[in-house]
Amino acid sequence: MIHRYKNNGYNIIIDINSGSVHSVDEAAYDAIGMYEEYSQYEISEHLKNTYGLTEEDCQELFSEIEELKAQGRLFSEDIYKGIAPRLKKRHTVIKALCLLVAQDCNMACKYCFASEGEYHQGQRQLMSLETGKKAIDFLIENSGTRKNLEVDFFGGEPLLNFDVVRALVEYAEEKEKNHNKNFRFTITTNGILLNDEIMDFINGHMYNVVLSIDGRKEINDRLRVTRSGKGTYDTILPKFKKMADSRGQKNYYIRGTYTHYNTDFCEDILHLADLGFRQLSMEPVVGAEGEPYALKEEDLPVLKEQYDKLAVEMLRRKDFEFYHYTIDLEGGPCIYKRISGCGVGTEYMAVTPSGDLYPCHQFVGDEAYKLGSVYEGIKNTEKSEEFKDCNIYSHRECDNCFARLYCSGGCAANAYHSTGSIKGVYEYGCELHRKRIECAIMMKVAESENADKSS
């Protein structure tokens, strides 16, 4: 199975099962597209009439196609489908926890899925040091022989509970010495409480930091506001610039959200790049239908044009990275991860301030998906087992999707909230993801061809 598309002047063909990418001329683009449905005679006639090829040219092209087929780089078979049933039976260990150290927030973003940090549970609370330590212990005890472990400090706003964050990092760093573990910490913050002391600690101990801002001042301040309704751009921007610069413009991400109000989101990304930020991410909002900020079907063509515009601009500027265009065509994730995804509910879980375990932060508050607690362990094994069966072959919609081995079936939480099933598909998100993959691969093709020209 192949996927053909044209982008920025390139004719690109992706062999879906092998991951091979081919940049070809117009004649080869047509020939490969016709190859499985038409005879070589019919293809030859088309190529002769359309491009003026000779019979010798056509036969040479057919020979090259056959050689690629023999190499497994074109029209290759799906050799991974048989692996999928074995994934459900696999033994898994927990490798990462998302600690909701603050089920509270000092902002009131109007699109917040976590209901201003309360996760629809009607109460604000902070994680105690005792519960946090128990979560670290739980991770160590359930990680088997895996050495590298990850802890994400999340909220709400985790800096509302910074003393506990600092104490938990120190606790985990002490524990890792005796258990042959290596912790990597990440924190996501809205920036309101950032100061020099906190920045110094983050820089000394955090592998990554995620900084939330939506772009231009008028865009950010429309939805990212304090509880009193005041915009946050002017407060957080200088702090974020200092944070990014203090990390040498590495190991951080600016994380924005675009909505129906800024379908020209490329302008927000370029605005942030112009300010000197080098690691950028911008995600589509996931909102209930009817919300004024929610993306609409008619927004899709505009959004796809924005992704094209961004890719071309990045090739021209070469001065920043965009998270969704970071793709490794040579190596990339192992096939296990490509088939089964992020490990939600099996290898990755979220912990609430009370110590309850959920598949990820986007399931918090849904009692049907409460898996247990760090004190009692995983009790709801039935739900946890469901996630083992959640892979690209359990989504029927993935069968003919060229991007399935790049997205691993998409986000289970988005699927659940949009279809009622973790095996469903959030089609709107899929459309955007396919476009991002096309743009990312086009950029790799362009970079490769430009490198060849200059060598």
Disulfide bonds with the S-S distance in Angstrom:
none
